[in-house]
């Protein structure tokens, strides 16, 4: 399972976390739609786009880069300008790149010095961000080592209970649970509930969706079963098949086959 794809899942589920990350008002969430756009005739999609609902706000192209890639900026800016050419948006563009640390970023090419220095491009390094912000803390949980992730998750849940309203608590706890499930696919729901200190994990939205009572126990290994449920839930969030395939570490063809089987699998 590719870690960077979890970010897109998180921003799809709770887009306010993106605006907190870039130090913009959370209220801006209501003015944007997180979506993906196909680049026609070239067979690829931009999977991280925050498109504004009005002309007076910029659109954001989001890139999460968890592994070194010396060609990242060549690809990123090529995709940006192809999008501008094909869709002719009237809003100004912004680019946001998220790295786990500076060590992952590769030296910038001379081709992009001015672009990277402009106010239109923001680069964030998760290990340098303060964790006091709850949304940032959840983002950083994604890159926590497995052996530390559960302890960090418990602290985050405690912060959620103390700092947020009841209507927001559920969304945050769902996201935290989801990340731990991704990190520990072999654990049962009861084990994760105990580890996170939650009394009735089954009542949360994620477990109602991802581990329905109708799942046939023993049909597949636990890891495969979890992947099947993540695929179905991701489809309900309108993620593209390509992103879902990256999310679960399977081929596009395998994901399409599972989706074609529907809820009877």
C-alpha distance (Angstrom), angle and dihedral (degrees) to the residues before:
residue distance angle dihedral
X1 . . .
X2 3.78 . .
X3 3.78 113.0 .
X4 3.80 95.3 -149.4
X5 3.81 91.2 63.4
X6 3.81 90.5 60.0
X7 3.80 88.0 65.8
X8 3.78 91.7 59.5
X9 3.78 89.1 48.5
X10 3.81 90.1 51.1
X11 3.80 94.1 48.3
X12 3.81 89.5 47.7
X13 3.81 90.8 51.3
X14 3.81 97.7 41.0
X15 3.83 111.2 14.0
X16 3.81 91.9 175.1
X17 3.80 87.7 76.7
X18 3.80 89.8 65.8
X19 3.80 93.0 55.4
X20 3.79 91.5 46.2
X21 3.79 88.5 52.4
X22 3.83 93.3 53.9
X23 3.82 92.1 42.8
X24 3.78 95.7 -112.2
X25 3.83 125.3 135.9
X26 3.78 113.3 -81.4
X27 3.80 86.8 -133.9
X28 3.80 87.2 72.4
X29 3.79 87.2 75.0
X30 3.78 89.5 79.2
X31 3.79 90.3 57.6
X32 3.81 96.6 54.8
X33 3.77 141.1 64.4
X34 3.80 120.2 -152.0
X35 3.78 107.5 -141.3
X36 3.79 147.5 137.3
X37 3.79 127.2 -111.4
X38 3.76 128.8 -155.1
X39 3.79 118.1 -131.3
X40 3.77 100.8 -138.6
X41 3.80 121.7 -123.8
X42 3.81 92.2 6.9
X43 3.81 99.5 75.4
X44 3.78 99.9 -130.6
X45 3.77 136.4 104.2
X46 3.77 137.1 -143.4
X47 3.79 99.9 -128.3
X48 3.80 99.3 -177.0
X49 3.79 110.0 58.7
X50 3.78 127.0 140.1
X51 3.79 103.4 -164.6
X52 3.81 118.2 -166.9
X53 3.77 121.7 -130.5
X54 3.82 91.9 -138.8
X55 3.80 136.5 45.2
X56 3.80 96.4 -119.4
X57 3.81 95.6 70.6
X58 3.82 130.5 69.6
X59 3.78 123.8 -115.3
X60 3.80 118.4 -125.2
X61 3.79 126.6 -138.2
X62 3.80 107.2 -158.9
X63 3.80 124.6 -157.6
X64 3.81 122.9 -177.8
X65 3.80 111.3 -163.7
X66 3.78 114.9 -174.9
X67 3.82 97.5 162.1
X68 3.83 131.0 50.4
X69 3.80 112.1 -90.6
X70 3.82 119.3 173.0
X71 3.81 89.9 -167.2
X72 3.80 97.0 50.6
X73 3.79 97.7 108.3
X74 3.80 92.4 43.5
X75 3.79 89.0 56.3
X76 3.80 96.9 38.1
X77 3.78 97.5 52.4
X78 3.80 91.9 40.1
X79 3.81 88.8 56.1
X80 3.79 91.6 45.9
X81 3.77 95.0 53.0
X82 3.80 93.3 42.3
X83 3.79 87.1 54.9
X84 3.81 90.5 49.8
X85 3.79 90.7 49.4
X86 3.79 96.3 48.2
X87 3.81 102.0 37.6
X88 3.84 101.4 28.5
X89 3.83 94.7 -150.4
X90 3.78 115.6 -163.0
X91 3.80 95.0 -148.5
X92 3.83 119.9 87.7
X93 3.78 116.7 -104.7
X94 3.77 130.4 -117.5
X95 3.81 128.3 -173.7
X96 3.81 123.7 -151.1
X97 3.81 120.0 -171.1
X98 3.80 120.8 -171.7
X99 3.82 120.5 -160.0
X100 3.81 127.8 177.9
X101 3.84 88.0 -133.8
X102 3.79 141.6 -16.8
X103 3.80 89.9 -100.2
X104 3.80 89.8 70.6
X105 3.80 94.1 55.2
X106 3.77 113.4 90.3
X107 3.83 122.2 -139.8
X108 3.77 109.5 -79.2
X109 3.76 118.5 -109.9
X110 3.79 121.2 -116.3
X111 3.78 85.4 -118.1
X112 3.81 93.1 71.6
X113 3.80 106.6 32.9
X114 3.80 95.2 114.0
X115 3.80 93.8 43.0
X116 3.79 93.6 50.9
X117 3.80 91.2 47.3
X118 3.80 93.5 51.4
X119 3.78 125.0 98.8
X120 3.80 88.5 -117.0
X121 3.81 92.4 73.1
X122 3.81 123.1 63.8
X123 3.79 124.6 -175.8
X124 3.80 121.6 -164.5
X125 3.82 127.6 -166.5
X126 3.78 110.1 -159.5
X127 3.79 96.7 -153.4
X128 3.82 89.5 58.2
X129 3.79 97.0 49.9
X130 3.80 119.3 99.2
X131 3.79 112.2 -110.8
X132 3.81 94.9 -146.1
X133 3.79 89.0 93.9
X134 3.79 106.0 83.1
X135 3.80 96.4 -144.1
X136 3.79 91.5 49.1
X137 3.79 89.1 48.7
X138 3.79 89.8 56.1
X139 3.80 90.6 48.7
X140 3.78 90.9 51.0
X141 3.81 90.2 49.9
X142 3.80 86.9 69.9
X143 3.80 91.4 65.4
X144 3.80 97.1 39.7
X145 3.82 114.6 117.7
X146 3.79 111.7 -102.1
X147 3.80 92.7 -114.6
X148 3.82 91.1 58.0
X149 3.80 100.4 33.6
X150 3.81 97.7 86.2
X151 3.81 93.4 52.3
X152 3.80 91.2 47.8
X153 3.81 90.1 47.3
X154 3.80 91.6 53.0
X155 3.81 90.4 51.9
X156 3.80 90.5 48.9
X157 3.79 91.6 51.0
X158 3.79 89.0 51.6
X159 3.81 89.6 51.9
X160 3.78 90.5 49.0
X161 3.79 91.7 53.5
X162 3.81 92.1 48.7
X163 3.80 102.0 38.6
X164 3.78 108.2 34.7
X165 3.77 139.2 62.1
X166 3.79 119.9 -106.7
X167 3.81 92.3 -105.5
X168 3.82 90.7 57.1
X169 3.80 97.7 39.3
X170 3.77 93.6 71.2
X171 3.83 93.4 53.5
X172 3.80 92.7 49.6
X173 3.80 94.7 45.8
X174 3.80 90.3 48.6
X175 3.79 89.9 54.6
X176 3.80 93.6 47.0
X177 3.80 91.1 48.8
X178 3.79 91.1 48.5
X179 3.79 92.7 54.2
X180 3.80 91.9 49.9
X181 3.80 90.6 49.4
X182 3.80 89.0 53.4
X183 3.78 90.9 49.7
X184 3.81 95.5 44.9
X185 3.81 106.2 33.8
X186 3.80 92.8 158.9
X187 3.80 94.3 60.3
X188 3.79 121.3 97.2
X189 3.78 122.8 -125.5
X190 3.78 91.1 -106.8
X191 3.80 92.2 51.8
X192 3.79 92.4 50.2
X193 3.80 91.5 46.4
X194 3.80 89.6 54.3
X195 3.80 93.4 44.8
X196 3.81 92.0 51.6
X197 3.79 94.2 43.2
X198 3.78 94.3 -120.5
X199 3.77 117.7 145.4
X200 3.79 101.2 -153.6
X201 3.78 109.9 17.9
X202 3.78 92.6 163.4
X203 3.82 91.2 72.2
X204 3.80 93.5 61.2
X205 3.78 119.1 101.7
X206 3.80 95.3 -116.0
X207 3.78 94.7 56.2
X208 3.77 93.1 42.9
X209 3.80 88.1 55.4
X210 3.78 102.8 32.9
X211 3.80 102.5 37.2
X212 3.80 105.6 32.5
X213 3.78 117.3 -178.4
X214 3.78 89.9 -114.3
X215 3.81 94.3 67.7
X216 3.79 108.7 122.4
X217 3.78 106.7 -120.9
X218 3.77 115.0 -132.3
X219 3.80 97.3 12.3
X220 3.76 92.4 115.2
X221 3.73 136.4 4.1
X222 3.80 113.9 -79.0
X223 3.78 93.3 -107.4
X224 3.80 93.4 53.7
X225 3.80 91.3 45.3
X226 3.80 91.0 53.3
X227 3.80 90.4 49.2
X228 3.80 91.7 52.9
X229 3.78 91.2 53.6
X230 3.80 92.9 45.7
X231 3.83 88.8 52.0
X232 3.79 92.2 53.4
X233 3.77 94.3 45.2
X234 3.78 92.0 47.1
X235 3.80 89.6 52.9
X236 3.80 89.4 55.5
X237 3.82 86.9 54.5
X238 3.83 88.7 55.3
X239 3.80 95.5 -117.7
X240 3.79 113.9 160.2
X241 3.80 119.6 -103.6
X242 3.81 89.4 -115.1
X243 3.82 92.4 57.2
X244 3.81 91.8 44.4
X245 3.81 89.5 51.8
X246 3.82 90.5 52.8
X247 3.80 90.6 45.2
X248 3.80 94.1 58.0
X249 3.81 98.3 30.0
X250 3.80 95.0 -117.9
X251 3.78 134.4 122.8
X252 3.79 120.6 -91.7
X253 3.81 89.3 -117.5
X254 3.82 92.0 54.3
X255 3.80 91.8 49.3
X256 3.80 91.5 48.7
X257 3.81 89.9 51.6
X258 3.81 92.0 52.6
X259 3.81 91.9 47.5
X260 3.81 90.5 49.1
X261 3.81 90.0 55.8
X262 3.79 90.9 61.7
X263 3.78 122.8 -164.4
X264 3.80 95.1 -32.8
X265 3.81 94.2 80.4
